[in-house]
Amino acid sequence: MTDPDRRASATATTASPLSSDPQTQFDFLVVGGGAAGFMAAITAAEQGLQRVLVLEATPEPLSKVRLSGGGRCNVTHACWDPTELVGHYPRGQRPLRGPFSRFASGDAVAWFADRGLDLVEEDDGRMFPQANRSSAVVNCLRQAAKRSGVQLITGSAVQAVAGDISGGFVASCRGGGRFHAKRVLLATGGHPSGRRLAGQLGHRLIPPVPSLFSLTLDAPQLLGCAGIALDDVALTLEVGDERFHQVGRVLITHWGLSGPATLRLTAFAARALQASRYRATLSVSWCAGWSQGDLLAALRNQRTQAARRTLVASRPLAAHLPRRLWISMLEEVGVAADQRWADCPAKLERGLFDRLQQCRYPVKGRGPFGEEFVTAGGVDLGEINLATMESRCCPGLHLAGELMDVDGVTGGFNFQHCWTSGWLAGQSVAEQLTGSDRTL
Ligand SMILES: Cc1cc2nc3c(=O)[nH]c(=O)nc-3n(C[C@H](O)[C@H](O)[C@H](O)COP(=O)(O)OP(=O)(O)OC[C@H]3O[C@@H](n4cnc5c(N)ncnc54)[C@H](O)[C@@H]3O)c2cc1C
């Protein structure tokens, strides 16, 4: 069966008569009460759509918003230039330029401020609610939805969406509920049921693979260093013929390496790593901010300034290099506990210089968990009009949020994509049904 055949059969064979019960008739039906779904529903309702319904499978909407950012919700990132913003999306990048040129981080900050929620920027650019609690974001979205007349039904898992005879859609829920709507948005996040619905409506799905995870290393020498966090570390991951590079903060864990730079690295390498069954080689420059000359000078300086002290007691770059990490390097090179700088053999010094420059560790697999649990993969972006988030396969159907083949690195970028795609979908539906674009 070709793709167009599949689409035709998905809508034609399941077409259902239009209900006359006003309780089940809506202009806009949003499947999934998460960040993207709420943003779309509120936007459409605020633009004048009267009958907007959100169907949420679980008893509580916005549960990921509540959980997010360790209970603080990293709402977005202080990255104001759309061309720079797209660089934070391993899947998305260039295609997201258009959407972000209409609604980006600055627009999200203003959108929340207009609805009473101020965001504050942290030193690293992440933006959190001023109250520093995710519940403030949940309350803001819920109140905005209520004020604009959005209806919400929880505990309603949509099992099928099909065309109805009026040219709209009918959604059937587990347990028997049926709802008719002129337009439908799928905003089901990474849940398999949403992917199934999108597939049934004719969309090609890029298979999901994990993104944003820590790495399990074959590095017994790092075991004593668990808990150390270090800035300005350069990571290079070799996966088959491919190379991935990041510089930033890392955290040494009991199993290997985590921290923002590691998560960014694995996000960009997510597909290559999955293809290699998570076997790769990681090179780590613990002192990436220092040139070869600087490192040599730092070692020579130890010889002259700390000649009578042992290598264990006096380390180079002491302000940057944690003691436990230095000790692990000494053990690896085979330095004796009473070795003094004055008579340190050149061979040992060379070994230490090599390790300060770069250490190589075999990657054994993924770490147990990441900071933001997102999946790479979802509905192929080529099948979505990214100006409106409307499906190219199934007119009248829109898609937003994590269900799309878009994922960002850690730092608020994943929610930003939800606000952007949800806002564009809500605008587009309101414009189509009320015949006006009130943003112009
Ligand atoms: C622990 C954790 C922390 C995170 N922290 C951050 C952070 O601080 N900043 C950031 O940018 N990103 C963060 N993320 C990622 C972010 O949460 C997601 O990118 C975002 O929630 C995706 O939003 P969404 O609306 O697309 O999907 P979701 O938030 O997953 O919402 C989809 C909703 O649809 C419902 N649903 C699914 N299927 C059906 C169905 N068939 N019928 C009806 N309803 C259905 C689900 O129950 C769910 O409520 C975090 C993720 C996790 C797991």
The ligand as an SDF file (V2000), in Angstrom:
LIG
                    3D

 53 58  0  0  0  0  0  0  0  0999 V2000
   11.5420   14.3860   34.4880 C   0  0  0  0  0  0  0  0  0  0  0  0
   11.5090   15.3250   33.3150 C   0  0  0  0  0  0  0  0  0  0  0  0
   11.9890   16.6110   33.4740 C   0  0  0  0  0  0  0  0  0  0  0  0
   11.9770   17.4910   32.3940 C   0  0  0  0  0  0  0  0  0  0  0  0
   12.4020   18.7700   32.5870 N   0  0  0  0  0  0  0  0  0  0  0  0
   12.3720   19.6550   31.5640 C   0  0  0  0  0  0  0  0  0  0  0  0
   12.7040   21.0380   31.7550 C   0  0  0  0  0  0  0  0  0  0  0  0
   12.9560   21.4870   32.8840 O   0  0  0  0  0  0  0  0  0  0  0  0
   12.6970   21.8550   30.6480 N   0  0  0  0  0  0  0  0  0  0  0  0
   12.3630   21.4140   29.4030 C   0  0  0  0  0  0  0  0  0  0  0  0
   12.3910   22.2050   28.4460 O   0  0  0  0  0  0  0  0  0  0  0  0
   11.9890   20.1220   29.2000 N   0  0  0  0  0  0  0  0  0  0  0  0
   11.9590   19.2480   30.2410 C   0  0  0  0  0  0  0  0  0  0  0  0
   11.5660   17.9530   30.0470 N   0  0  0  0  0  0  0  0  0  0  0  0
   11.0340   17.5820   28.7140 C   0  0  0  0  0  0  0  0  0  0  0  0
    9.5830   18.1060   28.6230 C   0  0  0  0  0  0  0  0  0  0  0  0
    8.8960   17.6990   29.7800 O   0  0  0  0  0  0  0  0  0  0  0  0
    8.8990   17.5560   27.3730 C   0  0  0  0  0  0  0  0  0  0  0  0
    9.6280   17.9580   26.2420 O   0  0  0  0  0  0  0  0  0  0  0  0
    7.4740   18.1380   27.2740 C   0  0  0  0  0  0  0  0  0  0  0  0
    6.7450   17.8080   28.4300 O   0  0  0  0  0  0  0  0  0  0  0  0
    6.7430   17.6020   26.0730 C   0  0  0  0  0  0  0  0  0  0  0  0
    5.4710   18.2200   26.0930 O   0  0  0  0  0  0  0  0  0  0  0  0
    4.2760   17.6440   25.2270 P   0  0  0  0  0  0  0  0  0  0  0  0
    3.1060   18.5340   25.5110 O   0  0  0  0  0  0  0  0  0  0  0  0
    4.6880   17.4340   23.8380 O   0  0  0  0  0  0  0  0  0  0  0  0
    4.0250   16.1880   25.8530 O   0  0  0  0  0  0  0  0  0  0  0  0
    3.6610   15.7610   27.3340 P   0  0  0  0  0  0  0  0  0  0  0  0
    4.0950   16.7640   28.3200 O   0  0  0  0  0  0  0  0  0  0  0  0
    4.1680   14.3670   27.4640 O   0  0  0  0  0  0  0  0  0  0  0  0
    2.0900   15.7620   27.3350 O   0  0  0  0  0  0  0  0  0  0  0  0
    1.3470   14.8510   26.5510 C   0  0  0  0  0  0  0  0  0  0  0  0
    0.0790   14.5490   27.2790 C   0  0  0  0  0  0  0  0  0  0  0  0
   -0.7460   13.7460   26.4430 O   0  0  0  0  0  0  0  0  0  0  0  0
   -1.3550   12.7520   27.2100 C   0  0  0  0  0  0  0  0  0  0  0  0
   -1.7050   11.6700   26.2890 N   0  0  0  0  0  0  0  0  0  0  0  0
   -0.8700   10.8010   25.6720 C   0  0  0  0  0  0  0  0  0  0  0  0
   -1.5610    9.9730   24.8770 N   0  0  0  0  0  0  0  0  0  0  0  0
   -2.8640   10.3280   24.9960 C   0  0  0  0  0  0  0  0  0  0  0  0
   -4.0660    9.8420   24.4140 C   0  0  0  0  0  0  0  0  0  0  0  0
   -4.0580    8.8180   23.5570 N   0  0  0  0  0  0  0  0  0  0  0  0
   -5.2420   10.4420   24.7470 N   0  0  0  0  0  0  0  0  0  0  0  0
   -5.2610   11.4970   25.6180 C   0  0  0  0  0  0  0  0  0  0  0  0
   -4.1490   11.9940   26.1920 N   0  0  0  0  0  0  0  0  0  0  0  0
   -2.9670   11.4230   25.8840 C   0  0  0  0  0  0  0  0  0  0  0  0
   -0.3110   12.3900   28.2410 C   0  0  0  0  0  0  0  0  0  0  0  0
   -0.9240   11.7840   29.3620 O   0  0  0  0  0  0  0  0  0  0  0  0
    0.3010   13.7480   28.5590 C   0  0  0  0  0  0  0  0  0  0  0  0
   -0.3590   14.4000   29.6300 O   0  0  0  0  0  0  0  0  0  0  0  0
   11.5260   17.0620   31.1180 C   0  0  0  0  0  0  0  0  0  0  0  0
   11.0370   15.7700   30.9710 C   0  0  0  0  0  0  0  0  0  0  0  0
   11.0070   14.9020   32.0600 C   0  0  0  0  0  0  0  0  0  0  0  0
   10.4330   13.5260   31.8860 C   0  0  0  0  0  0  0  0  0  0  0  0
  1  2  1  0
  2  3  1  0
  2 52  2  0
  3  4  2  0
  4  5  1  0
  4 50  1  0
  5  6  2  0
  6  7  1  0
  6 13  1  0
  7  8  2  0
  7  9  1  0
  9 10  1  0
 10 11  2  0
 10 12  1  0
 12 13  2  0
 13 14  1  0
 14 15  1  0
 14 50  1  0
 15 16  1  0
 16 17  1  0
 16 18  1  0
 18 19  1  0
 18 20  1  0
 20 21  1  0
 20 22  1  0
 22 23  1  0
 23 24  1  0
 24 25  2  0
 24 26  1  0
 24 27  1  0
 27 28  1  0
 28 29  2  0
 28 30  1  0
 28 31  1  0
 31 32  1  0
 32 33  1  0
 33 34  1  0
 33 48  1  0
 34 35  1  0
 35 36  1  0
 35 46  1  0
 36 37  1  0
 36 45  1  0
 37 38  2  0
 38 39  1  0
 39 40  1  0
 39 45  2  0
 40 41  1  0
 40 42  2  0
 42 43  1  0
 43 44  2  0
 44 45  1  0
 46 47  1  0
 46 48  1  0
 48 49  1  0
 50 51  2  0
 51 52  1  0
 52 53  1  0
M  END
$$$$
